[in-house]
Amino acid sequence: MDAFFASVELLRYPQLKGLPVVIGGGRRRADNAMLLRHADLPLYEIPVAEFPRLQAYTGRGVITTATYPAREFGVGSAMGLMKAARLCPQAILLPVDFDEYRRYSRLFKGVIAEIAPVMQDRGVDEVYVDFTEVPGGQREGGRVLARLIQKSIFQATGLTCSIGVAPNKLLAKMASEFNKPNGISVVFKEDLQARIWPLPCRKINGIGPKTDAKLKALGIETIGQLAAFDPFWLIENFGKSYGAWLHEAAWGRDESQVVTESEPVSMSRETTFERDLHAMHDKAELGAVFTRLCEQVAADLQRQGYMGRTIGIKIRYNDFRSVTRDQTLETHTADAKVIRQAAGQCLKRVDLSRRLRLLGVRVGSLLPLCENGTVPAKETSPVTESLF
């Protein structure tokens, strides 16, 4: 989907189309005040001048997404709102409304499923679709069916999407970025050298910033340069599994299937504090947050029918450096108390003398809960103390 969250907001506020708009931040005070002042008007008639501007923002929020006019100023997802305010102070700032985004997510996925039912969910705004057995799926290399999906989604939701069509998921993912917004890009195997190899390595889904930095340090900037390296050299430098995958990806090879159902790998909750907290000076406040995160993760597990065995924590210090620690229990659990105890043990293995910006709790190694929705009685762990 094209700038999904922002596009949903523009359905609500069409008067903001064509303007730089940023979605993010946890506080809705300014937005609520605006709505209260204009309670007698429909949303689409609220004057543009009344919307909160990014230049007035103070806090630690980050951008969830931004409209394309805002992106022209260098503003993008995961950027701090304070930094974005320096780049584009005139941008309109709207709070995140996840309930509404999830509603539209269900709508557009429902439309796709009616046309091409072999669909893999890739989050709130993205899916993989297998055209192989869909009637007309091979016409014009898949372009006809892609146009039908675009048209059907727009008619049902008013939203646009960009579609990449290719022989496999790896290439389709890259192709979906070629012609945004509202574009269709078809990539065939014979297009590899002309259209894929000139791209930066970072464009391969699965190459993150650390790997990209290592590749650049080795003089590998493009996918074509990566493809030219001997696979044994890549294995020697990046490990047996990942090195072999890098070689295959550079050559556009991907045998993974479109999976219509998948099990979650982990569940987590985290929060960024309004101010930096210290483990000693703010022990009570941190303890309450820590407990709440564990309870939220436990509730997520129980609601979705899972229990986990690997309990971990994530901390981000006030210098933005992040650390993680985890431990694996002897048995699986979905109990908030057990999760907190194990996560508390992980806290003992990190430096808590510095102020904290973010705290998170994660549960991995998931298994489905028992049929009656409970964890077996044997799924317990010894009580241990926590630092806060």
C-alpha positions as a printed Julia matrix, in Angstrom:
388×3 Matrix{Float64}:
   0.0     0.0     0.0
   1.22    3.52   -0.8
   2.1     5.51    2.36
  -0.65    3.47    3.98
  -1.24    5.22    7.31
  -0.99    8.66    5.72
  -3.32    7.64    2.89
  -5.95    6.48    5.39
  -5.69    9.83    7.16
  -6.18   11.65    3.85
  -9.47    9.81    3.4
 -10.53   11.36    6.69
  -9.0    14.76    5.88
  -9.05   15.15    2.06
  -8.22   18.86    2.44
  -4.65   17.8     3.29
  -3.97   16.1    -0.06
  -0.82   17.38   -1.73
   0.57   18.74    1.55
   3.44   17.4     3.68
   1.79   15.33    6.41
   3.54   13.29    9.1
   1.91   10.53   11.15
   3.47    9.75   14.52
   3.86   10.6    18.17
   1.96    9.13   21.08
   0.06   12.18   22.27
  -3.26   13.31   20.78
  -3.71   16.5    22.81
  -3.31   18.99   19.95
  -5.43   16.89   17.61
  -8.21   16.52   20.18
  -8.15   20.26   20.88
  -8.57   20.95   17.15
 -11.49   18.53   16.87
 -13.14   20.1    19.91
 -12.82   23.62   18.47
 -14.51   22.5    15.27
 -16.99   19.99   16.63
 -19.72   21.65   14.56
 -17.92   20.92   11.27
 -17.47   17.69    9.31
 -13.85   16.57    9.36
 -13.3    17.41    5.71
 -14.3    21.05    6.31
 -11.82   21.79    9.1
  -9.55   24.57    7.76
  -6.01   23.47    6.92
  -4.64   26.34    9.02
  -6.16   24.72   12.14
  -4.1    21.52   11.97
  -1.1    21.13   14.34
   2.25   21.74   12.68
   5.39   19.67   13.17
   7.4    22.76   14.19
   5.42   22.96   17.44
   6.19   19.38   18.47
   8.33   18.68   21.53
   8.91   15.13   22.69
  10.47   11.82   21.77
   8.02   10.43   19.27
   9.07    8.97   15.95
   7.48    9.07   12.53
   5.33    6.1    11.59
   4.91    7.26    8.01
   4.71   10.42    5.94
   3.04   11.55    2.73
   5.14   11.74   -0.42
   5.28   15.58   -0.32
   6.81   15.3     3.17
   9.32   12.7     1.99
  10.66   15.2    -0.53
  12.12   17.08    2.45
  14.02   13.99    3.64
  11.41   13.06    6.22
  10.79    9.32    6.58
   9.6     6.44    8.74
  11.38    5.8    12.07
  12.87    9.32   12.1
  12.54   11.28   15.33
   9.84   13.93   15.13
  12.18   16.6    16.51
  14.63   15.94   13.66
  11.8    15.93   11.15
  10.64   19.28   12.49
  13.98   20.78   11.49
  13.71   19.35    7.98
  10.06   20.2     7.36
   8.61   22.46   10.11
   5.54   23.28    8.03
   4.43   19.62    7.87
   1.09   18.81    9.44
   1.36   16.36   12.35
  -1.38   13.79   12.93
  -1.49   11.12   15.66
  -1.46    7.41   14.88
  -4.85    5.66   14.73
  -4.03    1.96   14.61
  -7.67    0.84   14.91
  -8.53    2.66   11.7
  -5.44    1.35    9.88
  -6.24   -2.21   10.9
  -9.8    -1.76    9.63
  -8.58   -0.66    6.2
  -5.97   -3.41    6.25
  -8.7    -6.02    6.61
 -10.66   -4.36    3.8
  -7.9    -4.34    1.19
  -6.75   -7.87    2.07
 -10.34   -9.09    1.75
 -10.52   -7.6    -1.73
  -7.3    -9.34   -2.79
  -8.37  -12.69   -1.3
 -11.51  -12.66   -3.45
  -9.4   -12.26   -6.6
  -6.3   -14.28   -5.72
  -6.88  -16.39   -2.6
  -3.29  -17.71   -2.28
  -2.11  -14.73   -0.23
   0.57  -14.36    2.43
   0.04  -11.64    5.02
   3.15   -9.51    5.45
   1.9    -7.02    8.01
  -0.68   -4.27    8.05
   0.12   -2.84    4.61
   1.72   -5.59    2.5
   0.98   -9.05    1.12
   2.49  -11.59   -1.25
   0.09  -13.1    -3.8
   0.57  -16.19   -5.99
  -0.88  -15.56   -9.47
   0.04  -19.02  -10.82
  -3.39  -20.68  -10.76
  -5.55  -17.53  -10.9
  -7.56  -17.28  -14.14
  -5.86  -14.66  -16.3
  -2.94  -14.48  -13.9
  -0.37  -14.93  -16.68
  -1.82  -12.4   -19.13
   0.73   -9.71  -19.98
   3.08  -11.27  -17.47
   0.61  -10.72  -14.65
  -0.01   -7.06  -15.43
  -3.73   -7.56  -16.21
  -4.41   -9.16  -12.83
  -2.31   -6.52  -11.06
  -4.43   -3.78  -12.65
  -7.6    -5.57  -11.54
  -6.33   -5.75   -7.95
  -5.4    -2.05   -7.97
  -8.79   -1.05   -9.38
 -10.71   -3.28   -6.95
  -8.82   -2.0    -3.89
  -9.38    1.62   -4.93
 -13.09    1.06   -5.49
 -13.48   -0.62   -2.1
 -11.27    1.69   -0.02
 -10.24    4.77   -1.98
  -6.6     3.77   -1.45
  -3.83    3.1    -3.97
  -1.17    0.4    -3.97
   1.95   -0.46   -5.92
   2.47   -4.0    -7.2
   5.61   -5.83   -8.23
   5.17   -8.93  -10.39
   8.04  -11.38  -10.73
   8.86  -15.11  -10.82
   9.52  -15.18   -7.06
   8.91  -13.26   -3.84
  12.42  -11.82   -3.62
  12.2   -10.06   -7.0
   8.54   -9.13   -6.56
   9.35   -7.3    -3.34
  12.02   -5.22   -5.09
   9.79   -4.6    -8.11
   7.01   -3.23   -5.9
   9.27   -0.26   -5.08
  10.13    0.6    -8.69
   7.09    2.67   -9.62
   5.5     4.14   -6.49
   2.89    5.41   -5.95
   0.09    3.52   -7.7
   2.47    1.72  -10.04
   2.9    -1.75  -11.51
   6.33   -3.19  -12.33
   6.85   -6.54  -14.02
  10.28   -8.17  -13.77
  11.22  -11.29  -15.73
  14.24  -13.52  -15.14
  15.97  -12.03  -18.16
  15.67   -8.55  -16.58
  18.05   -9.45  -13.76
  21.21   -7.83  -15.11
  19.53   -4.7   -16.49
  17.08   -3.91  -13.68
  18.26   -5.66  -10.52
  22.05   -5.73  -10.58
  22.48   -1.9   -10.74
  20.5    -1.53   -7.47
  22.2    -1.06   -4.09
  22.56   -4.27   -2.07
  20.28   -2.77    0.59
  17.34   -3.19   -1.8
  17.4    -6.95   -1.2
  14.87   -7.8     1.48
  17.04   -9.51    4.09
  20.13   -7.31    3.84
  20.04   -4.95    6.8
  22.15   -1.9     7.62
  24.91   -3.89    9.37
  25.38   -6.31    6.48
  25.18   -3.44    4.01
  27.91   -1.57    5.89
  30.11   -4.68    5.89
  29.54   -5.2     2.17
  30.46   -1.58    1.44
  33.6    -1.93    3.54
  34.53   -4.84    1.27
  33.89   -2.7    -1.81
  30.51   -4.24   -2.68
  28.01   -1.49   -3.45
  25.56   -3.01   -5.94
  23.72   -6.3    -6.31
  25.66   -6.94   -9.5
  28.96   -6.61   -7.64
  27.66   -9.0    -5.0
  26.68  -11.51   -7.7
  30.21  -11.41   -9.1
  31.78  -12.74   -5.89
  32.52  -16.41   -5.47
  29.94  -18.06   -3.16
  32.71  -19.74   -1.14
  34.19  -16.29   -0.44
  30.78  -15.06    0.75
  30.4   -18.11    2.99
  33.85  -17.51    4.45
  33.01  -13.88    5.24
  29.31  -14.12    6.18
  28.81  -17.67    7.41
  27.63  -20.84    5.75
  23.89  -20.17    5.64
  23.81  -16.39    5.19
  26.74  -16.33    2.76
  25.07  -18.92    0.54
  21.8   -16.97    0.71
  23.55  -13.73   -0.31
  24.84  -15.43   -3.45
  21.43  -16.84   -4.34
  19.67  -13.53   -3.66
  22.13  -11.59   -5.82
  21.28  -13.94   -8.68
  17.55  -13.41   -8.11
  16.91  -16.93   -6.86
  14.23  -17.55   -4.25
  12.4   -20.84   -3.79
  10.25  -19.73   -0.84
   6.54  -20.26   -1.32
   3.6   -17.96   -0.66
   2.45  -19.22    2.75
  -1.21  -18.6     3.49
  -0.87  -19.34    7.21
   2.17  -18.9     9.43
   2.96  -19.15   13.11
   4.42  -16.11   14.9
   8.06  -16.39   15.92
   7.8   -14.09   18.93
   5.68  -11.44   20.63
   6.95   -8.27   22.24
   5.98   -4.99   23.84
   8.13   -1.92   24.31
   7.77    1.73   25.25
   9.82    4.89   24.78
   9.8     7.14   27.85
   8.83   10.8    27.75
  12.03   11.47   29.72
  15.13    9.38   30.4
  14.69    7.17   33.45
  17.29    5.8    35.85
  17.08    2.32   37.4
  17.77    3.69   40.9
  16.31    7.18   40.92
  13.17    6.15   39.03
  12.89    2.6    40.32
   9.17    2.73   41.15
   8.2     4.2    37.79
  10.4     1.76   35.87
   9.07   -1.13   37.91
   5.49   -0.23   37.05
   6.31    0.09   33.35
   8.25   -3.17   33.41
   5.36   -5.03   35.04
   2.87   -3.56   32.6
   4.95   -4.63   29.58
   5.18   -8.18   30.92
   1.44   -8.26   31.55
   0.74   -6.95   28.06
   2.95   -9.58   26.42
   1.31  -12.3    28.53
  -2.13  -11.04   27.51
  -1.07  -11.04   23.84
   0.15  -14.62   24.15
  -3.02  -15.81   25.86
  -5.32  -13.94   23.48
  -3.6   -15.42   20.42
  -3.19  -18.87   21.96
   0.57  -19.21   22.48
   3.15  -19.75   25.19
   6.85  -19.01   24.94
  10.1   -20.3    26.32
  12.69  -17.62   25.49
  12.23  -14.44   27.52
  14.17  -11.33   26.6
  14.53   -7.62   27.27
  15.55   -4.68   25.15
  17.04   -1.47   26.48
  17.94    1.72   24.67
  20.17    4.16   26.54
  20.01    7.94   26.34
  22.84    7.85   23.76
  20.55    5.71   21.52
  22.72    2.59   21.92
  20.56   -0.52   22.29
  21.26   -3.82   24.01
  19.25   -7.04   24.29
  19.48  -10.0    26.63
  17.44  -13.19   26.82
  17.27  -16.52   28.58
  15.55  -19.78   27.76
  13.37  -21.43   30.39
  13.07  -25.17   30.86
   9.36  -25.01   30.05
   7.03  -22.77   28.06
   4.82  -20.16   29.71
   2.23  -17.49   29.07
   2.14  -16.32   32.68
   2.88  -12.64   33.35
   4.59  -13.36   36.67
   6.92  -15.96   35.18
   7.72  -13.68   32.25
   8.53  -10.81   34.62
  10.77  -13.0    36.75
  12.74  -14.24   33.76
  12.96  -10.79   32.2
  14.16   -9.47   35.56
  17.03  -11.93   35.46
  17.96  -10.57   32.01
  18.11   -7.05   33.49
  20.92   -8.18   35.8
  23.11   -8.72   32.74
  22.98   -5.16   31.42
  24.44   -1.84   32.56
  21.76   -0.01   34.55
  23.99    2.81   35.78
  23.0     4.95   32.77
  19.69    6.54   31.96
  17.22    4.61   29.82
  15.24    5.88   26.86
  13.35    2.69   25.96
  12.42   -0.59   27.63
  10.98   -3.67   25.97
  10.04   -7.27   26.79
   9.97  -10.13   24.3
   8.82  -13.76   24.42
  10.05  -16.17   21.73
  10.23  -19.89   20.94
   6.44  -19.99   20.79
   4.15  -23.0    20.93
   0.32  -23.14   20.8
  -1.48  -23.19   24.13
  -3.4   -26.25   25.27
  -6.82  -26.84   23.74
  -8.55  -25.49   26.84
  -6.63  -22.21   26.46
  -4.4   -22.7    29.49
  -0.76  -23.49   30.12
  -0.13  -26.97   31.58
   0.35  -26.98   35.35
   3.96  -28.09   34.96
   4.75  -24.92   33.0
   6.25  -22.99   35.93
   9.61  -21.52   36.77
  11.27  -20.74   40.1
  10.61  -17.31   41.6
  13.57  -14.96   41.25
  14.04  -11.34   42.2
  14.01   -8.43   39.74
  16.05   -5.24   39.78
  12.91   -3.17   39.47
